[in-house]
Amino acid sequence: MHGQLSALADGRGWLRARAGDRFEVCSAGSQPAGQVHPGAVQAMAEISIDISGHASKSMTAFVGESFDYVLTVCDQAAEACPVFPGPAKRVHRGFTDPAKAPPDAQPAVFRRVRDEIAAWLGELFDLA
């Protein structure tokens, strides 16, 4: 996942809040900035999910790990994603990168993409 998009889909945030202990989630990006974009932090805070203490990590940190699912949310991450051993099901869906929107439009784009990712994850993992 790309740094800002993965922050919006971050298992320590959204997925864990909705699915509880159903999943052990790792989140990483193809080009991590080291910190989570303030727009992602704000968008998640608006739905009572605190990701302010999170940092973006490189997906290379997880090479050699075994996963059931590998989700990618931007085309660049899908192309750059390493092969993970084991039965990992790769699932891709492209989303707009909110950090690339004009600054005045970013809050709305972060909210829209947050909601799109939430709906996608909800359908993918049958979460209410």
C-alpha positions as CSV (number, residue, x, y, z in Angstrom):
1,M,0.0,0.0,0.0
2,H,1.2,3.5,-0.6
3,G,2.0,5.5,2.5
4,Q,-1.0,7.8,2.7
5,L,-3.5,5.3,1.4
6,S,-2.3,2.6,3.7
7,A,-2.7,4.9,6.6
8,L,-6.4,5.2,5.7
9,A,-6.8,1.4,5.4
10,D,-4.4,0.8,8.2
11,G,-5.3,-2.3,10.2
12,R,-4.1,-0.7,13.4
13,G,-6.8,1.9,12.7
14,W,-9.8,1.2,10.5
15,L,-9.7,-2.6,10.1
16,R,-8.9,-3.3,13.8
17,A,-11.6,-0.9,14.9
18,R,-14.2,-2.7,12.8
19,A,-13.0,-6.3,13.0
20,G,-11.4,-6.4,16.4
21,D,-9.2,-9.5,16.8
22,R,-10.4,-11.2,13.6
23,F,-7.2,-10.2,11.8
24,E,-3.5,-9.6,12.6
25,V,-2.7,-6.7,10.3
26,C,0.5,-5.3,9.0
27,S,0.6,-2.1,7.0
28,A,3.3,-0.8,4.7
29,G,3.9,1.4,1.7
30,S,5.9,1.3,-1.5
31,Q,7.2,4.8,-0.8
32,P,6.8,5.4,2.9
33,A,7.4,8.9,4.1
34,G,8.1,7.8,7.7
35,Q,5.2,9.8,9.0
36,V,1.5,9.6,8.3
37,H,0.1,12.6,6.4
38,P,-1.8,15.0,8.7
39,G,-4.8,14.8,6.3
40,A,-5.0,11.0,6.9
41,V,-4.8,11.5,10.7
42,Q,-7.6,14.1,10.5
43,A,-9.8,12.0,8.3
44,M,-9.5,9.0,10.6
45,A,-10.0,11.2,13.7
46,E,-13.3,12.4,12.3
47,I,-14.6,8.8,12.6
48,S,-13.1,8.3,16.0
49,I,-10.0,6.3,14.9
50,D,-6.7,7.6,16.2
51,I,-3.7,7.0,13.9
52,S,-1.7,9.9,15.1
53,G,1.0,7.7,16.7
54,H,1.4,5.6,13.5
55,A,4.4,5.8,11.2
56,S,4.6,4.5,7.6
57,K,6.8,1.6,7.0
58,S,8.4,0.1,3.9
59,M,6.8,-3.1,2.5
60,T,10.4,-4.5,2.3
61,A,10.2,-4.8,6.1
62,F,7.8,-7.7,5.6
63,V,9.7,-9.7,2.9
64,G,9.9,-13.3,4.1
65,E,6.7,-13.0,6.1
66,S,3.7,-15.2,5.3
67,F,0.3,-13.6,4.8
68,D,-3.2,-14.8,4.0
69,Y,-3.9,-11.6,2.1
70,V,-1.8,-8.9,0.5
71,L,-3.9,-5.8,-0.3
72,T,-2.7,-3.0,-2.5
73,V,-4.5,0.2,-2.9
74,C,-2.5,2.1,-5.6
75,D,-1.2,0.9,-8.9
76,Q,2.4,1.7,-8.0
77,A,2.2,-0.5,-4.9
78,A,0.6,-3.3,-6.9
79,E,3.5,-3.2,-9.4
80,A,6.2,-2.8,-6.7
81,C,4.8,-5.3,-4.2
82,P,7.2,-8.1,-3.6
83,V,6.2,-11.8,-3.7
84,F,5.3,-13.1,-0.3
85,P,5.7,-16.8,0.4
86,G,2.7,-18.9,1.3
87,P,-0.9,-18.9,0.3
88,A,-1.3,-15.0,0.2
89,K,-4.2,-13.9,-1.9
90,R,-3.3,-10.7,-3.6
91,V,-6.2,-8.3,-3.9
92,H,-5.8,-4.9,-5.6
93,R,-8.1,-1.9,-5.9
94,G,-6.8,1.5,-7.0
95,F,-7.7,4.6,-5.1
96,T,-6.9,8.3,-5.6
97,D,-3.9,9.4,-3.6
98,P,-5.3,12.2,-1.5
99,A,-1.9,13.7,-0.8
100,K,-1.6,14.5,-4.5
101,A,-4.8,16.6,-4.6
102,P,-4.5,20.4,-4.5
103,P,-4.0,21.5,-0.8
104,D,-7.5,23.1,-0.6
105,A,-9.1,19.9,-1.9
106,Q,-7.2,17.5,0.3
107,P,-9.5,17.3,3.3
108,A,-12.5,16.3,1.1
109,V,-10.4,13.8,-0.9
110,F,-9.0,12.2,2.2
111,R,-12.6,11.8,3.5
112,R,-13.9,10.4,0.2
113,V,-11.0,7.9,-0.1
114,R,-11.3,6.9,3.6
115,D,-15.0,6.1,3.0
116,E,-14.2,4.2,-0.3
117,I,-11.6,2.1,1.4
118,A,-13.8,1.4,4.3
119,A,-16.6,0.2,2.0
120,W,-14.1,-1.9,0.0
121,L,-12.7,-3.5,3.1
122,G,-16.2,-4.0,4.5
123,E,-17.3,-5.9,1.4
124,L,-14.0,-7.8,1.1
125,F,-14.0,-9.1,4.7
126,D,-17.8,-9.1,5.3
127,L,-17.7,-6.4,8.0
128,A,-20.9,-4.6,9.0
